[in-house]
């Protein structure tokens, strides 16, 4: 993989679920899953169709990889990340049961055993060691660093983030948004939240109102 240079420890991905790590893992895992999204015109868009798209996504999510600011994707890295994403979305669909999964790929999800195997194999690709950070007036935090001589691997880092999220407490709050045209997964921020954003809630309420009127007529 190209461009994975040295980085200060503050940029290292956090191992979950230790201390604050579930929230970091949640953000990265959700961001990866949400590279499959509604295109605004009734279809599905994919932000990871080519190496340039993956390079731009990593630049926008520096916590995904040490040295993200100099990362440049190639075709093999793109394929590996897309494999991790497919596994993550299949396991997200399992996590929201008995609710329905995102309609973006509900008809073509990987079987759960295959998704688990793919995720675990990706996570194991780069050997890592725990690194302890303990800043003044803060709690100690354990972070994952590539073992000496090992190159950082984006797919492995993302797989570990997905594993940290699925094994952590935030998984229980994962939902698929079923507002009209939405295909997103989200983590509930409060008990009454039904949709990923207020705009999705508005569309859902309008659709329900129109459906009631149609049935009444």
C-alpha positions as CSV (number, residue, x, y, z in Angstrom):
1,X,0.0,0.0,0.0
2,X,1.4,3.4,-0.9
3,X,2.2,6.3,1.3
4,X,1.8,4.9,4.8
5,X,4.5,7.0,6.5
6,X,5.4,7.5,10.1
7,X,3.0,9.4,12.3
8,X,2.9,10.7,15.8
9,X,1.2,8.5,18.4
10,X,-1.8,10.9,18.6
11,X,-2.8,9.7,15.1
12,X,-2.7,6.0,15.8
13,X,-6.0,4.2,15.6
14,X,-7.4,3.2,18.9
15,X,-8.0,-0.4,19.9
16,X,-11.6,-1.2,21.0
17,X,-13.2,-1.5,23.3
18,X,-10.8,0.3,25.8
19,X,-11.5,3.6,27.4
20,X,-12.7,6.0,24.7
21,X,-12.1,3.6,21.8
22,X,-15.7,2.5,21.1
23,X,-16.6,6.0,20.0
24,X,-13.6,6.3,17.8
25,X,-14.2,2.8,16.3
26,X,-17.9,3.7,15.8
27,X,-17.1,6.8,13.9
28,X,-14.6,5.1,11.6
29,X,-16.8,2.0,11.1
30,X,-19.9,4.0,10.3
31,X,-18.0,6.3,8.0
32,X,-16.8,3.3,6.0
33,X,-20.3,1.8,5.8
34,X,-21.8,5.1,4.7
35,X,-19.6,5.3,1.6
36,X,-22.6,3.5,0.2
37,X,-25.3,6.2,0.2
38,X,-28.4,7.6,-1.6
39,X,-27.4,9.6,-4.6
40,X,-30.2,12.2,-4.2
41,X,-31.9,11.0,-7.4
42,X,-33.5,7.7,-6.4
43,X,-30.4,5.6,-6.8
44,X,-27.3,4.4,-4.8
45,X,-23.9,6.1,-4.9
46,X,-20.6,4.6,-4.0
47,X,-17.8,6.8,-2.9
48,X,-15.2,4.0,-3.3
49,X,-15.4,3.2,-7.0
50,X,-11.8,4.0,-7.8
51,X,-8.4,4.6,-6.0
52,X,-8.9,8.4,-6.2
53,X,-12.2,8.1,-4.3
54,X,-10.5,6.0,-1.5
55,X,-7.6,8.5,-1.3
56,X,-10.1,11.4,-0.9
57,X,-12.0,9.4,1.8
58,X,-8.9,8.7,3.8
59,X,-7.9,12.3,3.6
60,X,-11.3,13.3,5.0
61,X,-11.0,10.7,7.8
62,X,-7.4,11.0,9.2
63,X,-8.2,8.7,12.2
64,X,-8.5,5.8,9.8
65,X,-4.8,5.4,9.2
66,X,-1.5,6.7,10.5
67,X,0.0,8.9,7.9
68,X,-3.4,9.6,6.3
69,X,-2.2,13.0,5.0
70,X,0.3,11.3,2.6
71,X,-1.8,8.2,1.8
72,X,-2.4,7.4,-1.9
73,X,-4.6,4.4,-2.7
74,X,-3.9,1.8,-5.4
75,X,-6.1,-0.8,-6.9
76,X,-5.2,-3.6,-4.5
77,X,-5.8,-1.4,-1.5
78,X,-9.2,-0.3,-2.9
79,X,-10.2,-4.0,-3.4
80,X,-9.2,-4.9,0.2
81,X,-11.1,-1.9,1.7
82,X,-14.2,-2.7,-0.4
83,X,-14.0,-6.3,0.9
84,X,-13.9,-5.0,4.5
85,X,-16.8,-2.7,3.8
86,X,-19.0,-5.5,2.4
87,X,-18.2,-7.6,5.5
88,X,-19.0,-4.6,7.8
89,X,-22.4,-4.0,6.1
90,X,-23.4,-7.6,6.3
91,X,-22.6,-7.6,10.0
92,X,-24.4,-4.3,10.5
93,X,-27.4,-5.9,9.0
94,X,-27.1,-8.7,11.5
95,X,-26.7,-6.2,14.3
96,X,-30.0,-4.4,13.6
97,X,-32.1,-7.6,13.7
98,X,-35.0,-8.0,14.1
99,X,-35.1,-4.7,12.3
100,X,-34.7,-4.5,8.5
101,X,-31.2,-3.8,7.1
102,X,-30.3,-0.9,4.8
103,X,-32.2,-1.3,1.5
104,X,-29.0,-0.4,-0.3
105,X,-27.7,-3.9,-0.3
106,X,-30.3,-6.0,1.6
107,X,-30.7,-8.4,-1.4
108,X,-27.0,-9.1,-1.8
109,X,-25.4,-9.2,1.7
110,X,-22.5,-11.6,2.4
111,X,-23.5,-14.7,4.5
112,X,-22.5,-13.9,8.1
113,X,-19.8,-16.7,8.4
114,X,-18.1,-15.3,5.3
115,X,-18.3,-11.8,6.5
116,X,-16.8,-12.7,9.9
117,X,-14.0,-14.6,8.2
118,X,-13.3,-11.8,5.8
119,X,-13.2,-9.2,8.6
120,X,-11.0,-11.3,10.9
121,X,-8.5,-12.1,8.1
122,X,-8.2,-8.5,7.1
123,X,-7.7,-7.4,10.8
124,X,-4.8,-9.9,11.1
125,X,-2.9,-8.7,8.1
126,X,-0.8,-6.1,9.9
127,X,0.8,-7.2,13.2
128,X,0.2,-4.5,15.9
129,X,1.5,-3.8,19.4
130,X,-0.3,-1.9,22.1
131,X,1.0,1.6,22.9
132,X,0.1,3.3,26.1
133,X,-0.5,7.1,26.1
134,X,-1.1,8.9,29.3
135,X,-1.3,12.7,29.0
136,X,-1.4,15.0,32.0
137,X,-4.9,15.2,33.6
138,X,-6.2,12.5,31.3
139,X,-7.0,8.8,31.5
140,X,-4.5,6.4,30.1
141,X,-5.4,5.3,26.5
142,X,-4.2,2.2,24.7
143,X,-3.6,2.6,21.0
144,X,-2.6,0.2,18.3
145,X,0.7,0.7,16.5
146,X,2.2,-1.4,13.6
147,X,4.8,-3.8,15.0
148,X,8.4,-2.8,14.3
149,X,9.1,-3.2,10.6
150,X,5.4,-3.7,9.6
151,X,3.7,-1.3,7.2
152,X,0.4,0.2,8.2
153,X,-2.4,-1.5,6.3
154,X,-5.6,0.5,5.7
155,X,-7.9,-2.5,5.3
156,X,-6.5,-4.0,8.5
157,X,-7.0,-0.7,10.4
158,X,-10.6,-0.4,9.2
159,X,-11.3,-4.1,10.0
160,X,-10.1,-3.6,13.5
161,X,-12.3,-0.5,13.9
162,X,-15.3,-2.4,12.7
163,X,-14.5,-5.2,15.1
164,X,-14.1,-2.7,18.0
165,X,-17.5,-1.2,17.2
166,X,-19.3,-4.5,16.8
167,X,-17.8,-5.8,20.1
168,X,-18.5,-2.6,21.9
169,X,-21.5,-1.0,23.6
170,X,-22.4,1.3,20.6
171,X,-23.5,-1.7,18.6
172,X,-26.7,-2.0,20.6
173,X,-27.7,1.4,19.4
174,X,-27.1,0.7,15.7
175,X,-30.1,1.2,13.5
176,X,-30.9,1.3,9.7
177,X,-32.7,4.5,8.7
178,X,-35.9,3.6,6.8
179,X,-37.0,7.1,5.8
180,X,-38.0,7.4,2.2
181,X,-34.9,7.2,-0.1
182,X,-32.5,6.8,2.9
183,X,-30.0,3.9,3.0
184,X,-27.9,5.0,6.0
185,X,-27.0,3.2,9.2
186,X,-26.8,5.3,12.3
187,X,-26.2,5.1,16.1
188,X,-29.1,6.3,18.2
189,X,-28.2,9.4,20.2
190,X,-31.3,9.4,22.3
191,X,-34.1,6.9,23.1
192,X,-36.8,8.4,20.9
193,X,-34.6,8.8,17.8
194,X,-36.1,6.9,14.8
195,X,-34.2,8.4,11.8
196,X,-30.6,9.3,11.1
197,X,-31.3,13.1,10.6
198,X,-34.2,15.5,11.2
199,X,-34.7,15.8,7.4
200,X,-35.2,12.0,7.2
201,X,-37.7,12.3,10.0
202,X,-39.6,15.0,8.1
203,X,-39.7,12.9,5.0
204,X,-40.9,9.9,6.9
205,X,-43.7,11.9,8.6
206,X,-44.9,13.3,5.3
207,X,-44.9,9.9,3.7
208,X,-46.9,8.5,6.6
209,X,-49.4,11.4,6.4
210,X,-49.8,10.8,2.6
211,X,-50.2,7.1,3.1
212,X,-53.0,7.6,5.7
213,X,-54.8,9.9,3.3
214,X,-54.6,7.4,0.5
215,X,-56.0,4.6,2.6
216,X,-58.8,6.9,3.9
217,X,-59.7,7.8,0.4
